[in-house]
Amino acid sequence: MARILIIDDEAHMRRILSANLAPAGHEITEAKAAAEGKRLILNDDFDVVLVDQWIPDGTGLDVVACARQTDPTLSVVMLTAMATVELAVKAMREGAFDFLAKPFEPDVLLSAVQRALEHTALLRENQRLKREARQFDSTGIAGSSASIKSVRAMIAMVAPTNATVLITGETGTGKELVARAIHNLSPRAARPFVPVNCAAFADPLFESELFGHERGAFTGADRSRQGLFEAANEGTLFLDEIAEMSLLAQAKLLRVLTEGQIMRVGSTLLHKVNVRVLVATHRDLAAMVEEGSFRQDLYYRLAVVLVAIPPLRKRAEDIPVLIEKLSQQVARDLTVPQRRFSADTIARLRDYPFPGNVRELRNIIERAYILSASEVLGLDSLAPSIGALEVLPQFGAGICANCESLQNLPDGFELPKLLEEMELAIIRNALEAAGGVQAEAARRVGLSRSMFSYKLAKYADRGKSSTES
């Protein structure tokens, strides 16, 4: 149902227009003067305005100007008994959507109103998409680097389709944000977006989570339950960490993607589902296919379109704008006034390698907000390991640049000590970025879990010894 405003000083014309439009289910509001019509446009929401050009207290062009200023998406159709080419051209130039000469046939009126409604809907949909795109950028995928512009361009191209998308990138780069943006900019935006972390479910339960189960299908299944595919019907299912899915689960997922049907655990009935699937991983699926830990047929089914998110260290020019946007988010989440970072702090963060990417940057900003009371957040608001990791490699590089011969080495230079300091800084930073999880920290620096634990213990013991002495 559309809301239509009729502005005409002749009561019989308002009745004629209403009589023709009301049967189509439209809600009609009438005004007999320009001032009254403008007030209604300012204080209410309409989809189309029909206005006579000649009104005692103004003109239809005055109403067009008011509509354009109040709501640029509102389509205005002008009516006149004295139609001229010049008036029609002027009306269209000043923003009227259409121009009808009185008298007109009912089907001509209905056709013009329908076109105006479609035009309004198109403009408003475009506005909505732009708002969502701005919101999408503000959640973290912001910046002006060529690599991030390429990601946004790929999102814009793939979002309107139903194509399966494989999103790749290191941990913390924002893969779920990309998936949400694709969903929000797609025709499925009003339907569910269901994110799933494939690493969070044990294999025996994963099939039930995805496809649902019937009562009595297994021990503990005391009632029927729909799965995530059914929950995402008509919408989008986002499978994060797809590489963690077992080969058996991969085979069942492939069947659903191929046939568009699911079967609940414990059932023999097929249920048709209409779900767009987006997947993400930080691992190299092509390499996993080669080693046999990921199905080749599923890989080709998933990788219809590939969106590769660059790590933050490869788009350092985006860090200042990300700091501003993430600072706004942190201030809002913590319900505190927004603070700013000093120029040298921003410079230090630009030089930092960010193994945890955008997620780590947000954590750094949140930590600074919590632990510092300063209105301007300086270098002292950053974790010590951030400075250490940035300074030590530069020190080492400076030495190497000047050591054309052994005579140029600085007095007291000890290479083993420098390397140990650099290694310790890297280990501390990796551990902090991994939230204290040694297995994840070891993966980040390319060490086995046992070797990482050994080095951590070695430096801890060394610290105790120096303290005791």
TORMAR-248449 format. One record per atom (N, C-alpha, C): x, y negated, z negated; residue in one letter. Coordinates in steps of 0.1 Angstrom, whole numbers, plus 5000, padded with zeros to 4 digits. Example, Ala and Ser with C-alpha at 12.3 -4.5 7.8 and 13.67 -1.06 7.14 Angstrom:
TORMAR-248449
513250574922a
512350454922a
513250334922a
512850224929s
513750114929s
512950004921s
This chain:
TORMAR-248449
500950125000m
500050005000m
500949885000m
500649785009a
501349665010a
500649545004a
501349444999r
500749324994r
500849215004r
499649165008i
499649065019i
499048935014i
499648825016l
499148695013l
498648625025l
497348575025i
496748505036i
496548355032i
497148265039i
497048125036i
496348055048i
495048015046d
494347945057d
493247865050d
492947745055d
491947655048d
490547685053d
490447775063e
489047815068e
488647945061e
487547935053a
487148055046a
486748165055a
486048145067h
485648245075h
486848325082h
487948245084m
489148315090m
489848405079m
489848355067r
490348445056r
489548575055r
488148555056r
487348675055r
487648775067r
487748715079i
488048805091i
489348875089i
490348805085l
491748865083l
491648975072l
490948945061s
490849045050s
490049165055s
488949145062a
488149255067a
488949345076a
489849295084n
490649375093n
491749455086n
492349385075l
493549445069l
493149535057l
492149505049a
491749585038a
491549735040a
490849775051p
490649915054p
491949995055p
493049935058a
494350005059a
494950025045a
494249985035g
494750005021g
495549895016g
495649785023h
496549675018h
495849595007h
496649544998e
496149454988e
496249314993e
495049244993i
494949104999i
494849004989i
495648894990t
495548774982t
495248654991t
494348564987e
494048454996e
494348324989e
494748224998a
495048094993a
494547995004a
493947885000k
493347795010k
494147665012k
495347655006a
496147535008a
497647575007a
498447495013a
499847525013a
500447524999a
500047424991a
500647424977a
500247544969a
499047594971e
498647714964e
499447834969e
499547844982g
500347954988g
501747954983g
502447844983k
503847834978k
503947874964k
502947834956r
502947874942r
502848024940r
502048084948l
501948234948l
503148304952l
503848244963i
505048304967i
506148294957i
506148184950l
507248164939l
506948254927l
505748284924n
505448354911n
505048504913n
504948544926d
504448684928d
505248754939d
505048884941d
505848954951d
504848994962d
505148964974f
504449004986f
505349064996f
504649145005d
505449205016d
505349135029d
504149065031v
503948985043v
503048865040v
503348755047v
502548635045v
501948605059v
500648585060l
499948535072l
499548385069l
500048295077v
499748155074v
499348075086v
498347995085d
497947905096d
498847795097d
499147755109q
500147645111q
499647505106q
498347485108w
497747355104w
496947365091w
497447315080i
496747325067i
496747175062i
495647135056p
495446995052p
496646935044p
497247015034d
498346965026d
499747005030d
499847055043g
501147095047g
501047175060g
502147245064t
502147325076t
502647465073t
502347545083g
502947685082g
504447685081g
505047595088l
506547585088l
507047555074l
506247475066d
506647445052d
506547575044d
505547655047v
505447785040v
506647885044v
506947885056v
508147965061v
509347925053v
509647795052a
510847745045a
510847785031a
509647775024c
509547825010c
509747975009c
509248055018a
509448195018a
510948235019a
511548165029r
513048195031r
513848165019r
513548055012q
514348015001q
514048104989q
512748144987t
512348224976t
512748374977t
512448434989d
512748574992d
513048585007d
514348595010p
514648605024p
514148725031p
513748825023t
513248955030t
511748945033t
511048845028l
509648835030l
509348785045l
508548875052s
508248835066s
506948755067s
507048645074v
505948555076v
505448555090v
504148575092v
503548565105v
502648445106v
502948355116m
502248235117m
501048245127m
499948185124l
498748185132l
498448035136l
497948025148t
497547885152t
496547895164t
495647795164a
494647795175a
495147705187a
496247635184m
496847555195m
498247595197m
498447715204a
499647775206a
500447705218a
501647675215t
502547625226t
503847695225t
504547705236v
505847765237v
506847695227v
506747565227e
507647485218e
507447525204e
506147535199l
505847565186l
506347705182l
506047795191a
506547935189a
508047945187a
508747875196v
510247885195v
510647825182v
510047705178k
510447645166k
510147725153k
509047795154a
508647875142a
509647995141a
510048055152m
510948165151m
512348125147m
512748005152r
514047955148r
514147925133r
513047885127e
513047845113e
512747955104e
512548075109g
512448195101g
511148275101g
510148235109a
508948315110a
509248445117a
508648555113f
508948685119f
508148695132f
506848645133d
506048665144d
505148545145d
504448525157f
503548415160f
502348465168f
501148445162l
499948485169l
499048365172l
498448375184a
497548265188a
496148305186a
495348225180k
493948245177k
493148215190k
492048295193p
491648415186p
492448535191p
492548635182f
493348755186f
492448875183f
492848985190e
492149115188e
492549185175e
491749255169p
492049325156p
493349415157p
493449485169d
494549575170d
495849495172d
495749375178v
496949295179v
497449245165v
496449205157l
496749165143l
497349275135l
496749395136l
497249515128l
498649555133l
498849545146s
500249575151s
501249475146s
500949345146a
501849245142a
502149265127a
501149295119v
501349305104v
502249435102v
501949545109q
502749665107q
504249635110q
504549565121r
505849535125r
506549445114r
505749355108a
506249265098a
506549345085a
505749445082l
505949525070l
507249605072l
507449665084e
508649745087e
509849655086e
509749535091h
510849435090h
511249405075h
510249375067t
510449355053t
511149475046t
510549595049a
511149715043a
512549735047a
512949705060l
514249725064l
515249625057l
514849495056l
515649395050l
515849435035l
514749485028r
514949515014r
515749635012r
515649735021e
516449855020e
517949815022e
518249725031n
519549675033n
520149605021n
519249525015q
519649455002q
520049564991q
519149664990r
519349764980r
520749834982r
520949874995l
522249934998l
523449854995l
523349724998k
524449634995k
524649614979k
523549614972r
523649604957r
524349734952r
523949844957e
524549974953e
526049984957e
526349924969a
527749924973a
528549844964a
528049724959r
528749634950r
528949704937r
527849774932q
527949844919q
528949954920q
528950024931f
529950134934f
531350084932f
531649964939d
532949914938d
533349874923d
532349824916s
532649784902s
532849894893s
532550014897t
532750134888t
534150184889t
534950134897g
536350174898g
536950194911g
536150214922i
536750234935i
536750094942i
537550004936a
537649874941a
539049844946a
539249734953g
540549704958g
540549664973g
541649614977s
541749564991s
542849634998s
543449744992s
544549814999s
543949885011s
544749915021a
544349975033a
543850115030a
544450185021s
544050325018s
542650325012s
542350235003i
541050234996i
539950185006i
540350095014k
539350045025k
538950165034k
539950245037s
539650365045s
538750465038s
538850475025v
537950565017v
536550505018v
536450375016r
535050315016r
534450325030r
535250305040a
534750325054a
534250465056a
534950565051m
534550705053m
533250725046m
533150675034i
531850685026i
530750635034i
530850515039a
529850445047a
529450535059a
530350595065m
530050675077m
529350805074m
529750875063v
529251005060v
528051005051v
527750895044a
526650885034a
525350905041a
525050845053p
523650865058p
523451005064p
524451095065t
524251225070t
523951325059t
523751455064n
523651565054n
524851645053n
525951595059a
527251675060a
527751715046a
528351835045t
529051875033t
530351795033t
530751745021v
531951665020v
532951725010v
534251735014l
535251785005l
536051655000l
536051634987i
536651514982i
537951564975i
539051514979t
540351554973t
541051434966t
541851464956g
542651364950g
543151414936g
544151344931e
544651384918e
543651364907e
543951424896t
543051404884t
542951254880t
541751204879g
541551064874g
541450964885g
541451014898t
541350914909t
539950864912t
538950934906g
537550884908g
536850974918g
536951104918k
536351184928k
534751184926k
534351184913e
532951184910e
532351054914e
533050944913l
532550814917l
532350804932l
533250874940v
533050874954v
531850964957v
531651074950a
530451154952a
529151084949a
529151004938r
527950934935r
527650824945r
528750764950a
528550654960a
527950714973a
528450834977i
527850894989i
526450924987i
526050974975h
524651004972h
523850874972h
524350774965n
523550644963n
523350574977n
524250594986l
524150524999l
523450615009l
522950735005s
522250825014s
520750815013s
520050875023p
518550885022p
518050955010p
518951035003r
518551114991r
518751034978r
519050904979a
519350824967a
518350824956a
517050834960a
516050834950a
515850974943a
516551074949r
516351214944r
517551244934r
517551364928p
518551384917p
519951394923p
520951354914f
522351374917f
522751464905f
523151584908v
523551684897v
525051724898v
525851664888p
527251704888p
527551834880p
528451914885v
528752044879v
530252054878v
530852084867n
532252114866n
532452264866n
532952314877c
533052454879c
533952524869c
534852444864a
535852504854a
535252524841a
534052464839a
533452464825a
532652594822a
532352684833f
531552794831f
532352924832f
532053014823a
532653154825a
531953224837a
532753304844d
532253364856d
530953444855d
530753524844p
529553594843p
528253504843p
528453384837l
527353294836l
527153194847l
528153184856f
528153084866f
527053104876f
526753234880e
525653254889e
524353214884e
524153244871s
522953204864s
522753044864s
523852974861e
523852834861e
523552774874e
524052834885l
523852774898l
522452814904l
522052944902f
520852984909f
519753014900f
519953014886g
518853034877g
518653184874g
517753224865h
517553364862h
516153384858h
515653504859e
514353544854e
514453604840e
513353604833r
513253654820r
513653804820r
514553834810g
515053974809g
516154014819g
516653914827a
517653944837a
518953994830a
519253954818f
520353994810f
520153964795f
520954014787t
520854004772t
520753854769t
519753814762g
519653674758g
518753594767g
518353644779a
517553574789a
516053594784a
515653514774d
514353534769d
513253454776d
513653374786r
512653304795r
513353284808r
512453254818s
512953224831s
513553084831s
514553054840r
515252924840r
515652894854r
515352774858q
515852734871q
517252694871q
517952714882g
519352684882g
519652544888g
520952514889l
521252374893l
520952344907l
520852444916f
520452424930f
519052374930f
518152444922e
516752404922e
516652264915e
517452234905a
517352104898a
517751994908a
518652024918a
519051924927a
518251924940a
517151994941n
516452014953n
516051874958n
516151854971e
515951724978e
517051624975e
517951654966g
518951564962g
520351614966g
521351584957t
522751614959t
523251694947t
524051804950l
524751884940l
526251864942l
526851814932f
528251784932f
529051894924f
529851974931l
530652084925l
532052034924l
532351984911d
533751944909d
534652064905d
535952054908e
536852154905e
536452284912e
536052274925i
535552394932i
536652504933i
537952464932a
539052564933a
538952664921a
538252634910e
538252714898e
537152824900e
536452824910m
535352924912m
535953054917m
535453164911s
535953294914s
535553334929s
536253434934l
535953484948l
534553534949l
534053594939l
532653654939l
531653534940l
531853434931a
530953314931a
531053244944a
532353234950q
532453164963q
531653234974q
531553364974a
530853444984a
529353414983a
528853394970k
527453364968k
527153224972k
528053134969l
527852994973l
527852984988l
528653054995l
528653055010l
527353095016l
526753205009r
525453245014r
524353145013r
524353065002v
523452965000v
523652855010v
524852815012l
525152705022l
524752745036l
524852875039t
524552925053t
523052935055t
522352995044e
520953025046e
519952925040e
520452835031g
519552735025g
518552805016g
518952925010q
518052995001q
518853044989q
518153044978i
518853104966i
517953214960i
518553304953m
517853414946m
518253404931m
517253394922r
517553384908r
518153524904r
518953524894v
519453644888v
518353724882v
518253854886g
517153934881g
515853924889g
515953864901s
514753844910s
515153904923s
514053934931t
514253984945t
513653884955t
513153774949l
512553674958l
513453554961l
513453514974l
514253404978l
513453274977l
514153164972h
513653034971h
514352944981h
513652874989k
514252774998k
514652654991k
515852604993v
516252474987v
516852384998v
516552254995n
517152155004n
518052064996n
519352104996v
520352034988v
521551994996v
522051874994r
523251835000r
524351874990r
525451934995v
526551984986v
527751894988v
528251834978l
529551764978l
530451844968l
531751864972v
532651934964v
533951854962v
534651884951a
535951804949a
536951904942a
538151864944t
539251944938t
540551854938t
541451884928h
542751824928h
543751914934h
543352034937r
544252144942r
544252144957r
545252214963d
545352224978d
544652354982d
543352334987l
542552444991l
543152525002l
543752455012a
544352515023a
545452615019a
546252575009a
547252665004a
546652774997a
545552754990m
544852864983m
544352964993m
543852915004v
543353005014v
544553095019v
545653035021e
546853115026e
547253225016e
547153195003e
547553284993e
546453384989e
545253364995g
544153454993g
543253424980g
543453314974s
542653284962s
541453204965s
541253164977f
540053084981f
539653134995f
538353154997r
537753215009r
537953115021r
538453175032q
538653085044q
537353035049q
536353135050d
535053095056d
534352985048d
534552995035l
533952895026l
534652755028l
535952765029y
536752645030y
536352565043y
536152635054y
535752565066y
534352515065y
533552585057r
532152545055r
532152415047r
532952405037l
533052295028l
533652165034l
534752195042a
535552085047a
535052025060a
533752005061v
533151945073v
533751805074v
533751735063v
534251595063v
535251595051v
536451545052l
537351535041l
537551385037l
537351355024v
537651225019v
538851245009v
539951185013a
541151195004a
541351064997a
541351074983i
541450954975i
542950934972i
543550824975p
544950804972p
545150784957p
546350834952p
546650804938p
546950664935p
546750614923l
546850474920l
548250424923l
549250504921r
550650454923r
550850414937r
550050464946k
550250434961k
549350324965k
548650254956r
547850134959r
548050034948r
549250014944a
549549924932a
548949784934a
548749744947e
548249604949e
546749594944e
546149714942d
544749704937d
544649704921d
545749714914i
545749724900i
545249604893i
545649474897p
545049364891p
543549354891p
542949384903v
541449374904v
540849484896v
541449604895l
540949714887l
541049684872l
542149614868i
542249574854i
541049484851i
540749384859e
539649294857e
538249364856e
538049454865k
536749524865k
536649624854k
537649694851l
537649794840l
537549724827l
538249604826s
538149524814s
536749484811s
536049444821q
534549404820q
533749524814q
534049644820q
533349764815q
533649794801q
534949794797v
535349824784v
534749724774v
534749594777a
534149494768a
532649524766a
532049554777r
530549584776r
530349714768r
531149814770d
530949944763d
531249924748d
532249844745l
532549824731l
531749714724l
530949644732t
530149534728t
531049424721t
532049384728v
532949284723v
533249184735v
533649064732p
533948964743p
535049014752p
534948984764q
536049024774q
537248954771q
538449014771r
539748954770r
540548964782r
541548894783r
542448894795r
543848944792r
544449004802f
545849054801f
546848944805f
547948934799s
548948844802s
549548884816s
550248784822a
550848804835a
551848914835a
552748914824d
553749014823d
553249154821d
552049164814t
551449294811t
550849344824t
550249264832i
549749304845i
550949354854i
552049274854a
553149314862a
553749444857a
553749464844r
554249594839r
553349714844r
552049694843l
551149794847l
551249824863l
551549714870r
551749734885r
552849824888r
553949824879d
555149904881d
555050044875d
553950064867y
553850194860y
553250294870y
553750424870p
553350524880p
551950584878p
551350564867f
549950614864f
549750764868f
550350854861p
550050994864p
548651034862p
547950964853g
546450984851g
545550904859g
546150814868n
545350734878n
544450644871n
543250614878v
542350514873v
541850544859v
541650674857r
541150714843r
542150674833r
543350694835e
544450654826e
544450504824e
544250424835l
544250284834l
543150234825l
541950294826r
540850264817r
541150294803r
541750414800n
542150444787n
543150344781n
544150304789i
545050204785i
544350074781i
543450034789i
542749904786i
541849924773i
541150034772e
540350054760e
541250064747e
542350124748r
543350134737r
543749994733r
544049914743a
544549774740a
543449694733a
542149714738y
541049644731y
540949684717y
541049814714i
540849864701i
541949824691i
543149834696l
544349824687l
544849684686l
544449594695s
545049454694s
543849354692s
544149264683a
543149154680a
543349034688a
544449034696s
544748904704s
543748884715s
543448754717e
542548724729e
543248744742e
544548724742v
545348764754v
546148884751v
545948984759l
546649114756l
547949124763l
549049124754g
550349124760g
551049264760g
552349264762l
553049394764l
552949474751l
552849404739d
552749484727d
551449564725d
550449534734s
549149604734s
549249734741s
550349764749l
550549884756l
551249994748l
550950114751a
551650224745a
553150214748a
554050244738p
555550234740p
556050314752p
555350434754s
555850524765s
555650454779s
554650364780i
554450304793i
555650214797i
556150134787g
557350054789g
558550144791g
558750244783a
559950334784a
560050394798a
558950454803l
558950524816l
559250424827l
558850294826e
559150204836e
560550144836e
561050124824v
562350064822v
563550154825v
563450284820l
564550374821l
564950404835l
563950444844p
564350474858p
565050344864p
564550224861q
565150114867q
566650094862q
566850124849f
568150124844f
569050214851f
568550344853g
569350444860g
569650404875g
568650344881a
568750304895a
569750194896a
569750104886g
570749994886g
572150044885g
572350144877i
573650204875i
574150264888i
573250344894c
573650414907c
573950314918c
573250204918a
573550104928a
574850034927a
575450034914n
576649964912n
577850064910n
577650194911c
578750284908c
579350344921c
579850254930e
580450294942e
581750374938e
582350334927s
583450414922s
583250424907s
584050514901l
583850534886l
584350414879l
585150324885q
585650204878q
584450104875q
583350114883n
582250024881n
581250064871n
581450184864l
580450224854l
580650134842l
579550094835p
579650014823p
580350084812p
580950004803d
581650054791d
580650134783d
580950244778g
580150324769g
579050404776g
579050404789f
578050474796f
578150624794f
576950694790e
576950834788e
575750894796e
576050954807l
575051014816l
574151114809l
574651204801p
573751304794p
572751224785p
573251124778k
572251054769k
571250984777k
571650914788l
570650844797l
569550944802l
570051064807l
569051154813l
568151214802l
568651234790e
567851284779e
566751174775e
567151054775e
566250944772e
565150934782e
565550944795m
564550944806m
563551064805m
564151184802e
563351304801e
562351294789e
562851244778l
561951224766l
560851134769l
561151014776a
560050924779a
559050984788a
559451054798i
558551124807i
557651224800i
558251304791i
557451404784i
556451334775i
556851234768r
555951164759r
554751104767r
555151044778n
554050974787n
553151084792n
553651194797a
552751304802a
551851354792a
552351374779l
551551424768l
550451324765l
550751194765e
549751094761e
548751084772e
549151094785a
548251084796a
547251204797a
547751324791a
547051444791a
546151454778a
546151354770g
545351354758g
545851454748g
547151484748g
547851574739g
547751714742g
547151754754v
547051894758v
548351934765v
549152014759q
550452054764q
550352114778q
549452204780a
549352274793a
549152174804a
548252074802e
548051974813e
549251884815e
549951854803a
551151764804a
552251844812a
552351974809a
553352054816a
553052054831a
551852074835r
551452074849r
551851944856r
551651824848r
551851694854r
553351674857r
554251734849v
555651714851v
556351824858v
555551934862g
556052044870g
556852144862g
556552154849l
557252254840l
556252364836l
556752474833s
555952584827s
555552544813s
554452604808r
554052564795r
555152594784r
555752704785s
556852744776s
557952654776s
558452614788m
559552514789m
559152384784m
557952334786f
557552204781f
557552214766f
557052324760s
556952334745s
558352334739s
559252404747y
560652414742y
561352274742y
561152194752k
561752064753k
561151974742k
559851984741l
559151904731l
559651934717l
559852054714a
560352094701a
561852054699a
562652064710k
564052024709k
564151874706k
563351794712y
563451644709y
562951614695y
561851694691a
561351674678a
562351704667a
563051824669d
564051864659d
565251764659d
565551704671r
566651614672r
566251484664r
564951444665g
564551324658g
564551344643g
564251474638k
564351504624k
565751494619k
566651544627s
568151554623s
568651414622s
568351324631s
568851184631s
568251114619s
567051144615t
566351084603t
567051124590t
567351264589e
567951314578e
569351264576e
570051244587s
571451194586s
571451054582s
